Amino acid sequence: MKFTKNILAITVLSSLSISAFAADVTLYGKANLTVQSSDDGEGSYTEVKSNASRIGLKGTHALEDGLEVVYKAEFQVDLDGDSDDNITSRNQYIGLRGAFGEVLVGKNDTVLKQSQGKADLFSDLNGDIKSLFEGENRLSDTITYKSPKFSGIQLGVTYIAEDSVDGESGVSVSAVYGDAKLKKSDIYASLAVDSEVDGYDVIRATVQGKVADFTLGAMLQTQENIDGTEEMDGVMLSAKYTVNKMTYKGQFQAANYKDGDDQTGITVGVDYKLAKSTKLFAFYTNFDLDTQEDKEYLGVGVEYNF
């Protein structure tokens, strides 16, 4: 049954990609695999791990009066073969873009999640900020609006529909300045708020910029469960330095709960660029957790983008 589902998914994706090329749609993807020693708190073991590897289709189609259709269908592919469903959905939506901005409907990252930009240097690995912070939500039944940019500032809002009589809706809003890739601006900054999103209220401020040959980032976050419990203040600091084909990276994260539970995480790593599309990398992550067993990860991997 699992084999049949996988073949069916690949067949559908292949047929879509054939149509996609006829319509100038972009077929893209990323393969990220690591060989690592992992200790989740119960002892270390060796594993081969797929880190949010993906394949997708995306594109636009021009309409009249300056409008265009925007669409994406992205799938996560677990290349290590461990998952029962090794092809699962990621961001999948359709929308309209024009002078008014952009409206997207479907499954999507909330604007608070998007507001982190590129400040999280170990996204999708064990050192990802989602290990200690809430707010990294990709949700179904969303409507997202982003305004045009005014003096480099863009406003955004995601509404999450309740989807059932007993369901709960939520709202995520953001204000973003600059370019997350730091190619069109020297600084990126954002402020975002989640209200009753996936059970939490969150406030997040992020900034990243270039200082000499370094790229420095910082994030401040407060969060609490919608019932008023699990209040937390957090901070994340990141830095990277590139010389020739090598990029050296480091990241510190702390989550301090009002009930006294302190959690910290430190990750260091290095990337070696083989080509624009391909890199080798290594990382070490350690989590110091007050009320849980500490966690530790050491890995080497390869990433290929197309």
C-alpha positions as CSV (number, residue, x, y, z in Angstrom):
1,M,0.0,0.0,0.0
2,K,2.9,2.4,0.9
3,F,4.6,1.6,-2.4
4,T,1.4,2.2,-4.3
5,K,0.8,5.6,-2.7
6,N,4.4,6.7,-3.4
7,I,4.2,5.6,-7.1
8,L,0.8,7.4,-7.4
9,A,2.2,10.6,-5.9
10,I,5.3,10.5,-8.2
11,T,3.1,9.9,-11.2
12,V,0.8,12.8,-10.4
13,L,3.8,15.1,-9.8
14,S,5.4,14.0,-13.1
15,S,2.3,14.7,-15.1
16,L,2.0,18.1,-13.4
17,S,5.6,18.9,-14.3
18,I,5.0,18.0,-18.0
19,S,2.1,20.5,-18.1
20,A,4.2,22.9,-16.0
21,F,6.9,23.2,-18.6
22,A,4.3,24.0,-21.3
23,A,3.1,26.8,-19.1
24,D,6.6,28.2,-18.1
25,V,6.3,26.8,-14.5
26,T,9.4,26.4,-12.5
27,L,10.2,22.9,-11.3
28,Y,12.5,23.1,-8.2
29,G,13.8,21.1,-5.3
30,K,16.3,20.5,-2.6
31,A,18.0,17.3,-1.4
32,N,19.6,17.6,2.1
33,L,20.9,14.4,3.8
34,T,23.1,14.0,6.8
35,V,24.9,11.2,8.4
36,Q,24.9,12.0,12.1
37,S,25.3,10.8,15.7
38,S,22.1,11.8,17.6
39,D,21.3,11.7,21.3
40,D,17.7,12.7,22.0
41,G,18.2,12.2,25.7
42,E,18.2,8.4,25.9
43,G,21.6,7.6,24.5
44,S,23.4,8.2,21.1
45,Y,22.7,6.4,17.9
46,T,23.8,6.7,14.2
47,E,21.3,7.7,11.6
48,V,21.0,8.9,8.0
49,K,18.5,11.8,8.1
50,S,16.6,13.7,5.4
51,N,16.3,17.3,6.4
52,A,13.2,18.8,4.8
53,S,14.2,17.6,1.3
54,R,11.6,18.8,-1.2
55,I,10.4,19.1,-4.7
56,G,7.8,21.5,-6.1
57,L,6.2,23.5,-8.8
58,K,5.7,27.2,-8.7
59,G,4.9,30.0,-11.1
60,T,2.8,32.9,-12.2
61,H,0.4,33.6,-15.1
62,A,-0.3,37.1,-16.3
63,L,-3.9,38.2,-16.5
64,E,-5.5,41.5,-17.6
65,D,-5.3,44.9,-15.8
66,G,-1.9,44.2,-14.2
67,L,-3.0,41.1,-12.4
68,E,-1.3,37.7,-12.3
69,V,-2.0,34.3,-10.8
70,V,0.5,33.0,-8.3
71,Y,0.7,29.3,-7.4
72,K,2.9,26.7,-5.7
73,A,2.6,23.0,-5.0
74,E,5.5,21.8,-2.8
75,F,6.1,18.3,-1.4
76,Q,8.5,17.1,1.2
77,V,10.4,14.0,0.2
78,D,12.0,11.9,3.0
79,L,15.0,10.6,1.2
80,D,16.2,8.5,4.1
81,G,13.2,6.2,3.6
82,D,12.2,6.2,7.3
83,S,8.8,7.7,7.0
84,D,5.6,5.7,6.3
85,D,4.5,8.6,4.1
86,N,7.7,9.7,2.5
87,I,5.9,12.3,0.3
88,T,4.0,14.9,2.3
89,S,2.6,18.3,1.6
90,R,4.4,21.6,2.3
91,N,3.3,25.0,1.1
92,Q,0.5,24.6,-1.5
93,Y,-1.6,27.6,-2.5
94,I,-3.0,29.8,-5.3
95,G,-3.6,33.5,-5.3
96,L,-3.6,36.9,-7.1
97,R,-0.9,39.6,-7.2
98,G,-1.2,43.1,-8.4
99,A,-0.9,46.8,-7.4
100,F,-2.9,46.0,-4.3
101,G,-0.3,43.5,-3.1
102,E,-0.7,39.7,-2.9
103,V,-3.4,37.4,-1.6
104,L,-2.7,33.6,-1.2
105,V,-5.2,30.9,-0.2
106,G,-4.2,27.3,0.8
107,K,-1.6,25.8,3.0
108,N,1.2,28.2,3.9
109,D,3.8,29.4,6.4
110,T,2.3,32.1,8.7
111,V,3.7,35.6,8.2
112,L,5.3,35.3,11.7
113,K,7.2,32.2,10.6
114,Q,8.2,34.0,7.4
115,S,9.4,37.0,9.4
116,Q,12.5,35.2,10.6
117,G,14.0,35.8,7.2
118,K,17.4,34.1,7.1
119,A,18.4,34.7,10.7
120,D,18.1,31.1,11.6
121,L,21.3,29.7,10.2
122,F,20.5,26.0,11.0
123,S,16.9,25.9,9.7
124,D,15.7,22.3,9.0
125,L,18.5,20.8,11.1
126,N,18.5,19.9,14.7
127,G,19.5,23.4,15.7
128,D,16.4,24.9,14.1
129,I,14.8,27.6,16.3
130,K,11.6,25.6,16.4
131,S,13.4,23.2,18.9
132,L,12.9,25.9,21.6
133,F,10.5,28.5,20.2
134,E,6.8,28.3,19.2
135,G,5.5,30.1,16.1
136,E,7.2,28.0,13.3
137,N,3.8,27.1,11.8
138,R,2.8,25.9,8.4
139,L,-0.9,25.6,8.5
140,S,-3.8,24.6,6.3
141,D,-6.9,26.7,5.6
142,T,-5.0,30.0,5.5
143,I,-5.6,33.3,3.7
144,T,-2.5,35.5,3.6
145,Y,-2.3,39.1,2.4
146,K,0.9,41.0,1.8
147,S,0.9,44.7,1.0
148,P,3.0,46.5,-1.6
149,K,6.3,47.8,-0.1
150,F,6.3,51.4,1.1
151,S,9.8,52.8,1.7
152,G,11.1,49.2,2.1
153,I,8.3,48.2,4.5
154,Q,5.8,45.4,3.8
155,L,2.8,44.5,6.0
156,G,1.4,41.0,6.1
157,V,-1.5,39.1,7.7
158,T,-2.4,35.4,7.8
159,Y,-5.9,34.4,8.8
160,I,-6.3,30.7,9.8
161,A,-9.9,29.5,9.4
162,E,-11.4,27.3,12.1
163,D,-12.4,24.7,9.5
164,S,-15.0,23.1,11.7
165,V,-17.7,23.9,14.2
166,D,-15.4,23.0,17.1
167,G,-12.3,24.5,15.5
168,E,-10.5,27.7,16.5
169,S,-9.4,30.5,14.2
170,G,-6.2,32.5,14.5
171,V,-4.4,35.6,13.1
172,S,-0.7,36.2,12.4
173,V,0.5,39.7,11.5
174,S,3.9,41.2,10.5
175,A,5.8,44.3,9.4
176,V,9.0,43.6,7.5
177,Y,11.8,46.0,6.3
178,G,14.4,45.1,3.8
179,D,15.5,42.0,1.9
180,A,15.9,38.7,3.8
181,K,18.8,37.7,1.5
182,L,20.6,41.0,2.2
183,K,21.2,41.5,-1.5
184,K,19.0,44.6,-2.0
185,S,19.5,46.0,1.5
186,D,22.2,46.0,4.2
187,I,19.7,45.2,7.0
188,Y,16.6,43.1,7.4
189,A,14.2,43.7,10.3
190,S,10.8,42.5,11.2
191,L,8.1,42.5,14.0
192,A,5.4,39.9,14.0
193,V,2.6,38.7,16.3
194,D,0.5,35.5,16.5
195,S,-2.9,35.6,18.2
196,E,-4.3,32.2,19.1
197,V,-2.3,30.4,16.4
198,D,-1.8,26.7,17.0
199,G,-2.6,27.2,20.7
200,Y,-0.1,30.1,21.4
201,D,0.2,33.9,21.4
202,V,3.6,35.0,20.2
203,I,5.5,38.2,19.7
204,R,8.7,38.0,17.7
205,A,11.3,40.7,16.7
206,T,14.1,39.8,14.2
207,V,17.0,41.7,12.8
208,Q,19.9,40.6,10.6
209,G,22.6,42.7,8.9
210,K,26.2,42.8,7.6
211,V,29.0,44.1,9.6
212,A,32.3,44.1,7.8
213,D,32.7,40.5,6.6
214,F,30.2,39.1,9.2
215,T,26.5,38.5,8.9
216,L,24.9,39.0,12.3
217,G,21.4,38.1,13.4
218,A,19.2,38.4,16.5
219,M,15.7,37.4,17.5
220,L,13.7,38.3,20.6
221,Q,10.5,36.4,21.4
222,T,7.8,36.2,24.0
223,Q,5.2,33.5,24.0
224,E,2.5,31.9,26.1
225,N,-0.2,29.3,25.8
226,I,-3.6,30.8,25.0
227,D,-4.8,29.7,28.5
228,G,-2.1,32.0,30.0
229,T,0.4,29.2,31.0
230,E,3.9,28.4,29.7
231,E,5.0,32.1,29.6
232,M,8.4,32.3,28.0
233,D,11.0,35.0,27.1
234,G,13.6,33.9,24.5
235,V,16.6,35.2,22.6
236,M,18.5,33.9,19.6
237,L,21.8,35.2,18.3
238,S,23.5,34.0,15.1
239,A,26.7,34.9,13.2
240,K,28.4,33.7,10.0
241,Y,31.6,34.5,8.2
242,T,32.5,33.5,4.7
243,V,36.0,33.3,3.2
244,N,36.5,31.8,-0.2
245,K,34.4,28.6,-0.3
246,M,34.1,28.2,3.4
247,T,31.3,29.7,5.6
248,Y,31.7,29.4,9.4
249,K,28.5,29.6,11.4
250,G,27.4,29.8,15.1
251,Q,24.1,30.2,16.8
252,F,22.9,30.5,20.4
253,Q,19.3,30.2,21.6
254,A,17.7,30.5,25.1
255,A,14.2,30.1,26.3
256,N,13.5,31.1,29.9
257,Y,10.1,30.1,31.3
258,K,8.4,32.0,34.1
259,D,8.0,28.8,36.1
260,G,11.8,28.5,36.2
261,D,12.5,26.1,33.4
262,D,15.5,27.4,31.5
263,Q,16.5,25.9,28.1
264,T,19.5,26.7,25.9
265,G,20.9,25.5,22.6
266,I,24.2,26.1,20.9
267,T,25.1,25.1,17.3
268,V,28.3,25.6,15.4
269,G,28.9,24.5,11.8
270,V,30.8,25.0,8.6
271,D,29.7,24.9,4.9
272,Y,32.0,24.2,2.0
273,K,30.6,25.4,-1.3
274,L,31.2,23.0,-4.2
275,A,29.1,24.9,-6.7
276,K,26.2,27.4,-6.6
277,S,23.8,24.5,-6.3
278,T,25.8,22.2,-4.0
279,K,27.5,22.3,-0.6
280,L,29.0,20.0,2.0
281,F,28.5,20.9,5.6
282,A,29.1,19.8,9.2
283,F,27.4,20.8,12.5
284,Y,27.4,20.2,16.2
285,T,24.3,21.0,18.3
286,N,23.9,20.8,22.1
287,F,20.7,21.5,24.1
288,D,20.9,22.1,27.8
289,L,17.4,21.5,29.3
290,D,16.4,21.9,32.9
291,T,13.5,19.6,33.2
292,Q,14.4,17.2,30.4
293,E,17.4,15.1,29.4
294,D,20.0,17.1,27.5
295,K,20.3,16.5,23.7
296,E,23.3,16.4,21.4
297,Y,23.8,16.0,17.7
298,L,26.9,15.8,15.4
299,G,26.5,15.5,11.7
300,V,28.0,15.8,8.2
301,G,25.9,16.2,5.1
302,V,25.4,17.4,1.6
303,E,22.8,19.7,0.1
304,Y,21.9,20.1,-3.6
305,N,19.4,22.7,-4.9
306,F,17.9,22.8,-8.3
